[in-house]
Amino acid sequence: MPKIVDHAAQRAAILDQSFELFARQGYAALTMRKIAGELKISTGTLYHYFPTKENIFEEMFGHMSRAVVADAVAVLAANAEREDRQAVLMEYVQANETRLQNMLFLILDFYRHQNPDDATDYSRQIVGFFRQMISEQLGYDDPDRAAATFSMILGILFHRLLDPGHDFERLMKF
């Protein structure tokens, strides 16, 4: 009897495992063969689900972005009674700092190794997705306010990378 494969689950597992792999080794260091070997799947299986390394990366990053947003939305919903939703979001950022910093490393590494026009288009999609989430979840009508909040989050994540001893809470006081 042939083996029954849940293709959606297999695809999601590849994307989940790829995040750690890309975060650990970087975009340029990986090949399809190396990815398959690290994930302990055949290259044929990997190519069945993803035609290129760029495709794996883009789908993995989108998958992780949606997961981060879903987690943040759940935290915001669990704290619905709190008046300062921006503070709740910043607490989420602090609790997930390493994961978010890895995402930041990855998108910068990807951008560095792509055609600038293609990378910029993809980056704009990702930034737009996060700004939209911020607008919706914090109830911002002004897109510039969502952009400023997103910039503040990115700035804090970068600052903590460069100066990890700097207290997160002090950076949030503005």
C-alpha contacts under 8 A as a table, 3 or more apart, distances in Angstrom:
res1	aa1	res2	aa2	distance
5	V	10	Q	7.58
6	D	9	A	5.37
6	D	10	Q	6.16
7	H	10	Q	4.98
7	H	11	R	5.98
8	A	11	R	5.15
8	A	12	A	6.15
9	A	12	A	5.09
9	A	13	A	6.06
10	Q	13	A	5.07
10	Q	14	I	6.25
11	R	14	I	5.18
11	R	15	L	6.33
11	R	49	Y	6.57
12	A	15	L	5.03
12	A	16	D	6.09
13	A	16	D	5.07
13	A	17	Q	6.06
14	I	17	Q	5.26
14	I	18	S	5.89
14	I	39	L	7.40
15	L	18	S	5.02
15	L	19	F	6.51
15	L	56	I	7.19
15	L	59	E	7.22
15	L	60	M	4.78
15	L	63	H	7.09
16	D	19	F	5.59
16	D	20	E	7.47
16	D	60	M	7.04
16	D	63	H	7.98
16	D	64	M	7.63
17	Q	20	E	5.76
17	Q	21	L	6.54
17	Q	39	L	6.96
18	S	21	L	4.89
18	S	22	F	5.93
18	S	35	I	7.59
18	S	39	L	7.71
18	S	56	I	7.93
18	S	57	F	7.88
18	S	60	M	6.83
19	F	22	F	5.32
19	F	23	A	5.97
19	F	60	M	6.50
19	F	61	F	7.52
19	F	64	M	7.68
20	E	23	A	5.02
20	E	24	R	5.97
21	L	24	R	5.19
21	L	25	Q	6.04
21	L	26	G	7.69
21	L	35	I	7.69
21	L	38	E	7.73
22	F	25	Q	5.29
22	F	26	G	4.84
22	F	27	Y	5.78
22	F	30	L	7.59
22	F	106	L	7.06
23	A	26	G	5.69
23	A	102	N	5.87
23	A	103	M	7.57
23	A	105	F	7.38
23	A	106	L	6.21
25	Q	29	A	6.07
25	Q	30	L	7.07
26	G	29	A	5.67
26	G	30	L	6.98
26	G	106	L	6.88
26	G	109	D	6.74
27	Y	30	L	5.86
27	Y	57	F	7.98
27	Y	106	L	7.17
27	Y	109	D	6.22
27	Y	110	F	5.87
27	Y	113	H	7.73
28	A	31	T	7.90
28	A	109	D	7.80
28	A	110	F	7.82
28	A	113	H	6.84
30	L	34	K	5.90
30	L	35	I	6.37
31	T	34	K	5.06
31	T	35	I	6.08
31	T	53	K	6.78
32	M	35	I	5.09
32	M	36	A	6.13
32	M	43	T	6.90
32	M	46	L	7.54
32	M	52	T	7.25
32	M	53	K	5.95
33	R	36	A	5.18
33	R	37	G	6.14
33	R	43	T	5.86
34	K	37	G	5.03
34	K	38	E	6.06
35	I	38	E	5.18
35	I	39	L	6.07
36	A	39	L	5.15
36	A	40	K	5.89
36	A	41	I	5.12
36	A	42	S	5.74
36	A	43	T	5.32
36	A	46	L	6.24
37	G	40	K	4.93
37	G	41	I	6.27
37	G	42	S	7.17
37	G	43	T	7.75
38	E	41	I	7.90
41	I	45	T	6.48
41	I	46	L	7.02
42	S	45	T	5.18
42	S	46	L	6.44
43	T	46	L	4.97
43	T	47	Y	6.08
44	G	47	Y	5.10
44	G	48	H	6.01
45	T	48	H	4.95
45	T	49	Y	6.63
46	L	49	Y	5.47
46	L	50	F	5.96
46	L	51	P	7.92
47	Y	50	F	4.91
47	Y	51	P	5.10
47	Y	52	T	7.28
48	H	51	P	7.05
50	F	53	K	7.45
50	F	55	N	6.08
50	F	56	I	5.83
51	P	55	N	6.59
51	P	56	I	7.91
52	T	55	N	5.07
52	T	56	I	6.44
53	K	56	I	5.07
53	K	57	F	6.16
54	E	57	F	5.04
54	E	58	E	6.08
55	N	58	E	5.20
55	N	59	E	6.04
56	I	59	E	5.31
56	I	60	M	5.79
57	F	60	M	5.02
57	F	61	F	5.92
58	E	61	F	5.17
58	E	62	G	6.10
59	E	62	G	5.05
59	E	63	H	5.93
60	M	63	H	4.94
60	M	64	M	6.08
61	F	64	M	5.07
61	F	65	S	5.97
61	F	103	M	7.67
62	G	65	S	4.98
62	G	66	R	6.15
62	G	126	I	7.58
63	H	66	R	5.30
63	H	67	A	6.26
64	M	67	A	4.94
64	M	68	V	6.10
65	S	68	V	5.12
65	S	69	V	6.17
65	S	126	I	7.87
66	R	69	V	5.08
66	R	70	A	6.03
67	A	70	A	5.04
67	A	71	D	6.12
68	V	71	D	5.11
68	V	72	A	6.10
69	V	72	A	5.01
69	V	73	V	5.97
69	V	130	F	7.71
69	V	133	M	7.10
70	A	73	V	5.10
70	A	74	A	6.16
71	D	74	A	5.12
71	D	75	V	6.32
72	A	75	V	5.08
72	A	76	L	6.13
72	A	89	L	6.98
72	A	92	Y	6.48
73	V	76	L	5.00
73	V	77	A	6.00
73	V	137	Q	7.08
74	A	77	A	5.02
74	A	78	A	6.08
75	V	78	A	5.07
75	V	79	N	6.31
75	V	88	V	7.64
75	V	89	L	7.99
75	V	92	Y	7.26
76	L	79	N	5.10
76	L	80	A	6.01
76	L	85	R	6.94
76	L	88	V	6.44
76	L	89	L	6.95
76	L	137	Q	7.57
77	A	80	A	4.93
79	N	82	R	5.58
79	N	88	V	7.32
80	A	83	E	7.67
80	A	85	R	7.86
82	R	85	R	6.60
82	R	88	V	7.98
84	D	87	A	5.45
84	D	88	V	6.73
85	R	88	V	4.96
85	R	89	L	6.23
85	R	137	Q	7.99
85	R	138	L	6.02
86	Q	89	L	5.01
86	Q	90	M	6.20
86	Q	138	L	6.58
87	A	90	M	5.00
87	A	91	E	6.15
88	V	91	E	5.05
88	V	92	Y	6.31
89	L	92	Y	4.99
89	L	93	V	6.30
90	M	93	V	4.88
90	M	94	Q	6.18
90	M	153	I	7.61
90	M	172	M	7.65
91	E	94	Q	5.04
91	E	95	A	6.14
92	Y	95	A	5.10
92	Y	96	N	6.13
93	V	96	N	5.16
93	V	97	E	5.56
93	V	100	L	7.44
93	V	153	I	7.53
94	Q	97	E	5.01
94	Q	168	F	7.12
96	N	99	R	5.52
96	N	100	L	6.18
97	E	100	L	5.19
97	E	101	Q	5.96
97	E	157	L	6.95
98	T	101	Q	5.02
98	T	102	N	6.09
99	R	102	N	5.15
99	R	103	M	6.37
100	L	103	M	5.01
100	L	104	L	6.24
100	L	157	L	7.62
101	Q	104	L	4.90
101	Q	105	F	6.17
101	Q	157	L	6.19
101	Q	158	F	7.62
101	Q	161	L	7.73
102	N	105	F	5.02
102	N	106	L	6.12
103	M	106	L	5.05
103	M	107	I	6.23
104	L	107	I	5.38
104	L	108	L	6.26
105	F	108	L	5.30
105	F	109	D	6.02
106	L	109	D	5.02
106	L	110	F	5.98
107	I	110	F	5.06
107	I	111	Y	5.98
107	I	123	S	7.56
108	L	111	Y	5.01
108	L	112	R	6.12
109	D	112	R	5.13
109	D	113	H	6.56
110	F	113	H	5.35
110	F	114	Q	6.35
110	F	119	A	7.49
111	Y	114	Q	5.44
111	Y	115	N	7.86
111	Y	116	P	7.00
111	Y	119	A	5.18
111	Y	120	T	7.41
111	Y	123	S	7.83
112	R	116	P	7.85
114	Q	118	D	6.86
114	Q	119	A	5.73
115	N	118	D	5.40
115	N	119	A	6.04
116	P	119	A	5.08
116	P	120	T	5.85
117	D	120	T	5.13
117	D	121	D	6.26
118	D	121	D	5.22
118	D	122	Y	6.35
119	A	122	Y	5.15
119	A	123	S	5.99
120	T	123	S	4.97
120	T	124	R	6.02
121	D	124	R	5.20
121	D	125	Q	6.44
122	Y	125	Q	5.16
122	Y	126	I	6.44
123	S	126	I	5.11
123	S	127	V	6.08
124	R	127	V	5.06
124	R	128	G	5.85
125	Q	128	G	5.08
125	Q	129	F	6.13
126	I	129	F	5.08
126	I	130	F	6.42
127	V	130	F	5.25
127	V	131	R	6.09
128	G	131	R	5.10
128	G	132	Q	5.99
129	F	132	Q	5.20
129	F	133	M	6.35
130	F	133	M	5.08
130	F	134	I	6.20
130	F	150	F	7.48
131	R	134	I	5.02
131	R	135	S	6.08
131	R	143	P	7.69
131	R	146	A	5.51
131	R	147	A	6.07
131	R	150	F	6.49
132	Q	135	S	5.07
132	Q	136	E	6.10
132	Q	146	A	7.60
133	M	136	E	5.17
133	M	137	Q	5.88
134	I	137	Q	5.29
134	I	138	L	5.73
134	I	139	G	7.85
134	I	140	Y	7.62
134	I	146	A	5.79
134	I	149	T	7.70
134	I	150	F	7.53
135	S	138	L	5.49
135	S	139	G	5.52
135	S	140	Y	4.61
135	S	141	D	6.85
135	S	142	D	7.82
135	S	143	P	7.01
135	S	146	A	5.42
136	E	139	G	5.19
136	E	140	Y	6.63
137	Q	140	Y	7.93
140	Y	143	P	7.10
140	Y	145	R	6.79
140	Y	146	A	6.62
142	D	145	R	5.42
142	D	146	A	6.90
143	P	146	A	5.14
143	P	147	A	6.21
144	D	147	A	4.88
144	D	148	A	6.05
145	R	148	A	5.03
145	R	149	T	6.20
146	A	149	T	5.09
146	A	150	F	6.12
147	A	150	F	5.08
147	A	151	S	6.05
148	A	151	S	4.98
148	A	152	M	6.09
149	T	152	M	5.02
149	T	153	I	6.29
150	F	153	I	5.12
150	F	154	L	6.25
151	S	154	L	5.07
151	S	155	G	5.95
152	M	155	G	4.97
152	M	156	I	6.13
153	I	156	I	5.21
153	I	157	L	6.21
154	L	157	L	5.12
154	L	158	F	6.14
155	G	158	F	5.16
155	G	159	H	5.92
156	I	159	H	4.96
156	I	160	R	6.04
156	I	168	F	7.69
156	I	171	L	6.64
156	I	172	M	7.75
157	L	160	R	5.27
157	L	161	L	6.35
158	F	161	L	5.03
158	F	162	L	6.32
159	H	162	L	5.17
159	H	163	D	5.82
159	H	164	P	7.51
160	R	163	D	4.94
160	R	164	P	4.47
160	R	165	G	7.38
160	R	166	H	6.56
160	R	168	F	7.45
161	L	164	P	5.55
163	D	166	H	5.68
164	P	167	D	7.79
166	H	170	R	7.72
166	H	171	L	7.72
167	D	170	R	5.43
167	D	171	L	6.63
168	F	171	L	5.23
168	F	172	M	6.54
169	E	172	M	5.15
169	E	173	K	6.74
170	R	173	K	5.47
171	L	174	F	7.53
